[in-house]
Amino acid sequence: MIDGAKALRAAIEWVFGERAEVQRCQIHKRRNVKEHLSKSTQGDTDRRIRNAYAMTSYAAAKAELEKIFLQLERINSSAARSLEEGLEETLTVHRLGVGTLLRRTLASTNPIESYLSTVERVAGNVKRWRAGDHALRWTATGLLEAENKFRKVKGYRELEVLQRKLNPSYAQRMNKRIESILPEDMNALVRYPWPGNVRELQNIIERSVILSAGSVLHRPALPELKRAGRNAPQKVRTPAEAEREHILQTLQSTDWVIGGPHGAAAQLEVRRTTLICKMRRLGIFRPQN
């Protein structure tokens, strides 16, 4: 989700390539069009654009917006050009078939602007900025403050469907139909601590898809996964518990040195300030000697 800035759009394409799906803010688009219109025509035009974006069908919404564009061309070419610029990318959520509830969140940059305004408010308390990571620490403080006000995303159950469309599975890429996994294999995958995090899991799944001939996913016969399946404890750790344990182990291995080239932050491949924020959030404190 972006506000439509050309530099930001170019940066996304440069980093992620042509496969990146960009949703331009519909609210910013409406606002930009209104700025070119007289007060007498602003209300009606904005209402029609808003109603077009409220349509469920991608084809219907696009057809209505194109109709509005043709009418604007006759009364205000600047407004028409403003509507036309990046119009297709304001309909990305429609094209991907995002449900109505989730679309309300993903169709605008409001969620991003909301927590950024909190960061701005918190950082506004600083009277004297110092060198070093002072700005980063206050930014992190503002983000933690904003986190306390986060609410559940409406339509969050639709995120799984969206994720499948944005990231086709390995099976789809290899033209395989994987429909199930053996219970013992699933148990081993769930219980394994995954010290390599997501990348290791992705490699295991990709290898499993390659080795599976039928519709049942068979995991590779890795000894550590077998042990995880046999000797698994009854309680499954939450992601926060696993993250806390991993950070603690890293801190202990570095003798609680956080910064520097051999510190825990470097080992975990995160910024020093990010690690400090994680430690506070997870209740990790250096033991007193």
QUIWOBEL-V180813 format. One record per run of one state. SS is the DSSP state (h for helix, s for strand, l for the rest). FROM is the first residue (numbers start at 1). TO is the last residue. Records with the same first field share a line. If there is no record, write none. Layout:
SS = FROM-TO + FROM-TO
//
This chain:
l = 1-1 + 3-5 + 17-23 + 25-25 + 36-38 + 54-57 + 76-76 + 85-86 + 96-99 + 107-109 + 124-133 + 148-155 + 167-169 + 174-179 + 182-182 + 192-196 + 212-215 + 218-222 + 231-238 + 254-263 + 269-271 + 283-289
s = 2-2 + 24-24 + 180-181 + 216-217
h = 6-16 + 26-35 + 39-53 + 58-75 + 77-84 + 87-95 + 100-106 + 110-123 + 134-147 + 156-166 + 170-173 + 183-191 + 197-211 + 223-230 + 239-253 + 264-268 + 272-282
//
